[in-house]
Every structure is written in C-alpha cells, then in structure tokens.
Amino acid sequence: MPKGKHVLGYSGGRRIFGTVRVGEKGQVVIPKEARTFFGIQPGDDLLVLGDEASGLLVTRPEVLREAAGRVFDEIDKQHKETEQ
C-alpha cells in the first residue's frame, strides 16, 4: 500500500493524496501515489464532471457507465409505461 497523506484519518477506501497546482497551460498532475493506487497509466482517459456547489470529480468513464445504464433503463421503462 502506498504511503503518504492518504492516511489522514480516512478509511473504507477514502484517501487524501495531497494537493495539485494548476499550471500555466491549465494542466494538473495527478500525484504518483494516486496514479499507482488506481492504476492510471499515460494515455488513459479520465472523465471530468463538475458541480458548481461541490466542485470537480475526476474518474474513469467506466465508473459511471453502470449508473448511466440504470438511468437509461429507467427512462425506457417510463416511456413504455406512457405508451400503453
């Protein structure tokens, strides 16, 4: 298990990997410990979501694929019910 700031009192899969600084080109570097822990490699695609109140979320696209599928299934179900 990687060492570092992720041990600051969080458990159950929650970690703090530190802070990042936005560079002149608007880029950020994901801390090495976080990249290693989550298996993020150069060339990987990440999804960036934003909420005005909560901020940004950076995750792998497949994390939300299942949730999106459930939403679309529910939409399909409601359309079928209204067509009957």
Protein Blocks (a to p, Z undefined) as FASTA:
>chain_A
ZZdjklnopaehiacebjcdddfkopacddfklmmmnopaehiacdddddfknopadddf
klmmmmmmmmmmmmmmmmmmmmZZ
